[in-house]
Amino acid sequence: MYKINRSAAIIKPKQPYVDWANSLPQNQVKLTLNDFKSDCTTILIPDYDTDEEALEFIKEIYSELFDIELAMEIRDKKQWPKKRTLKTFLEWFNIEFNSIVLEPFKEKIEKENFINI
């Protein structure tokens, strides 16, 4: 087992995101906050000493994270909320930080683009 030089951030939707997702015309079944609490987006971030330091990194990339989360519900940007500020992002998502990330494999990690927006 290897500790890698990264930490992790888990992006967890809050009720405003659920309300937006449920308002989309293609979503016939209304989901609850609990439906969105599992299998959340997890990203690797630089090592940090405090949650405030980790949050500073998230603030630098929040726009891309926001777009990814929205695109997972609907790709049509016309359906996205007009106001996608940092304040809105933090109102729509909880961010949980984990300072220890372990790597049990010796193989190289493969990377690929996730969503082209």
C-alpha positions in Angstrom: 0.0 0.0 0.0 1.4 3.4 -1.0 0.4 6.8 0.3 0.3 9.2 -2.7 1.1 12.9 -2.7 -2.5 13.9 -3.2 -5.6 14.4 -1.1 -9.2 14.0 -2.1 -12.3 16.2 -2.3 -15.7 14.6 -2.6 -18.4 16.9 -4.2 -21.8 16.2 -2.7 -25.0 17.8 -4.0 -27.2 19.8 -1.7 -30.9 20.5 -2.0 -30.6 23.4 -4.5 -28.9 21.0 -7.0 -31.6 18.4 -6.4 -34.3 21.0 -7.0 -32.7 22.0 -10.3 -32.2 18.4 -11.5 -35.9 17.7 -10.7 -37.0 20.7 -12.6 -35.4 19.4 -15.9 -38.1 18.4 -18.4 -36.5 15.0 -19.1 -36.6 13.9 -15.4 -39.9 12.2 -15.0 -39.0 10.6 -11.7 -38.4 13.1 -8.9 -35.2 12.3 -6.9 -34.4 13.1 -3.3 -31.2 14.4 -1.7 -30.6 10.9 -0.5 -30.6 9.7 -4.1 -27.7 12.0 -4.8 -25.6 11.2 -1.7 -24.0 8.0 -3.0 -21.4 7.7 -5.7 -20.5 11.3 -5.6 -17.7 12.9 -7.7 -14.3 12.5 -6.1 -11.3 14.4 -7.3 -7.6 14.3 -6.3 -6.3 17.6 -5.0 -2.8 18.7 -3.8 -1.9 17.7 -0.2 -3.2 20.3 2.3 -2.6 21.2 5.9 -6.1 22.7 6.6 -9.5 22.5 5.0 -9.3 26.2 4.2 -6.2 25.5 2.1 -8.0 22.7 0.3 -11.0 24.9 -0.3 -8.7 27.5 -1.9 -7.7 24.9 -4.5 -11.4 24.1 -5.1 -12.1 27.8 -5.6 -9.6 27.9 -8.4 -11.4 25.1 -10.3 -15.0 25.4 -9.1 -16.2 26.5 -12.5 -15.1 23.4 -14.2 -16.4 21.2 -11.4 -19.8 23.0 -11.6 -20.0 22.4 -15.3 -19.1 18.7 -14.9 -21.8 18.2 -12.2 -24.4 20.0 -14.4 -23.4 18.0 -17.5 -23.9 14.8 -15.7 -27.6 15.7 -15.5 -28.0 17.4 -18.9 -25.5 18.3 -21.6 -27.6 21.2 -23.0 -26.1 24.3 -21.5 -29.3 26.2 -22.2 -30.9 24.2 -19.4 -28.1 25.1 -16.9 -28.7 27.8 -14.3 -27.5 31.2 -15.6 -25.9 32.1 -12.2 -22.9 29.8 -11.8 -20.7 31.7 -9.4 -18.5 30.4 -6.6 -21.2 31.4 -4.1 -23.8 29.4 -6.0 -21.5 26.4 -6.3 -20.9 26.4 -2.5 -24.7 26.7 -2.0 -25.3 23.7 -4.3 -22.5 21.4 -3.1 -20.9 20.2 0.1 -17.2 19.5 -0.2 -15.7 16.8 2.0 -11.9 16.7 2.2 -9.8 13.6 2.9 -6.1 14.2 3.5 -4.9 10.6 3.1 -5.2 8.8 -0.3 -3.7 5.3 -0.5 -2.8 3.5 -3.7 -2.7 -0.3 -3.5 -1.6 -1.0 -7.1 1.8 -0.9 -8.7 0.4 -0.2 -12.1 0.5 3.3 -13.6 -2.8 5.2 -13.2 -4.4 5.8 -16.6 -6.0 9.1 -17.4 -8.7 10.1 -19.9 -10.9 13.1 -20.4 -14.1 12.7 -18.4 -16.6 15.0 -20.0 -15.9 17.4 -22.8 -18.1 20.4 -22.3 
